[in-house]
Amino acid sequence: MLQMLIDYYKAIEDSSAKMRDAAQAEDWDEVMRFEGACAVLIEQLRHKSKSENLLPEQRSEKHRIMQRILQNDAQIRILVEPWLTYVERKLDGQRQLLH
């Protein structure tokens, strides 16, 4: 089946929602897995967008999808920030032990 450009945006939105849900559950392995899926989809989107354009009616849908992706991203950042701070503290402690 030929995948349309808008389908890539929808797939990225779906992966970002799953990444948000995993972050809410503090399942960092899943967060990273869905982050990798998003990266692959974004690369495929970049490639596909060189040869295909959105139809006029798809542009407003793309805008709504992008807004939801950005909302998911903001929520993920809020959820991940305490975990990243914890990891940074642990790494700083280990660095001090090495010196």
C-alpha positions in Angstrom: 0.0 0.0 0.0 1.3 3.4 -0.9 1.6 5.5 2.2 0.5 9.1 1.9 2.5 11.9 3.4 -0.2 12.7 6.0 0.1 9.1 7.3 3.6 9.8 8.4 2.4 12.8 10.5 -0.3 10.5 12.0 2.3 7.8 12.8 4.6 10.3 14.4 1.7 11.6 16.5 0.8 8.1 17.6 4.4 7.3 18.6 4.7 10.6 20.5 1.5 9.8 22.4 2.9 6.3 23.3 6.1 8.0 24.3 4.2 10.4 26.6 2.2 7.4 28.1 5.5 5.5 28.7 7.0 8.6 30.4 3.9 8.9 32.6 4.4 5.3 33.6 8.1 6.0 34.2 9.0 3.2 31.6 12.2 4.8 30.3 13.0 1.9 28.1 9.7 2.3 26.3 10.2 6.1 26.1 13.5 5.5 24.3 12.0 2.8 22.0 9.2 5.2 20.9 11.7 8.0 20.6 13.6 5.8 18.1 10.4 5.0 16.3 9.7 8.7 16.0 13.2 9.4 14.7 12.8 6.8 11.9 9.4 8.1 11.0 10.7 11.7 10.8 13.5 10.6 8.5 11.0 8.8 6.3 8.8 11.8 6.3 11.7 14.0 5.2 12.5 11.7 2.4 8.9 11.3 1.3 8.2 15.1 1.5 10.8 15.7 -1.2 8.6 13.9 -3.8 5.1 14.5 -2.4 3.1 17.5 -1.2 0.1 17.6 1.1 -3.2 18.3 -0.5 -4.8 21.6 0.6 -7.3 19.8 2.9 -4.5 17.9 4.5 -2.6 21.0 5.5 -5.1 21.9 8.3 -5.0 18.3 9.5 -1.2 18.5 9.5 -1.5 21.7 11.6 -3.7 19.9 14.2 -1.5 16.9 14.3 1.6 19.1 14.8 -0.1 20.9 17.7 -0.8 17.5 19.4 2.8 16.4 18.8 4.1 19.6 20.4 1.7 19.1 23.4 2.9 15.5 23.8 6.5 16.7 23.6 6.0 19.4 26.3 4.4 16.8 28.6 7.2 14.3 28.0 9.8 17.0 28.8 8.0 17.8 32.1 7.9 14.1 33.0 11.5 13.3 31.9 13.2 16.3 33.5 13.3 14.9 37.1 14.6 11.6 35.8 17.4 13.4 33.8 18.3 15.4 36.8 18.6 12.2 38.8 20.8 10.6 36.2 23.0 13.7 35.9 23.5 13.6 39.7 24.4 9.9 39.6 26.9 10.5 36.8 28.4 13.5 38.6 28.9 11.3 41.7 30.6 8.6 39.6 32.9 11.2 38.0 34.0 12.4 41.4 34.8 8.8 42.4 37.0 8.4 39.2 39.1 11.5 40.0 
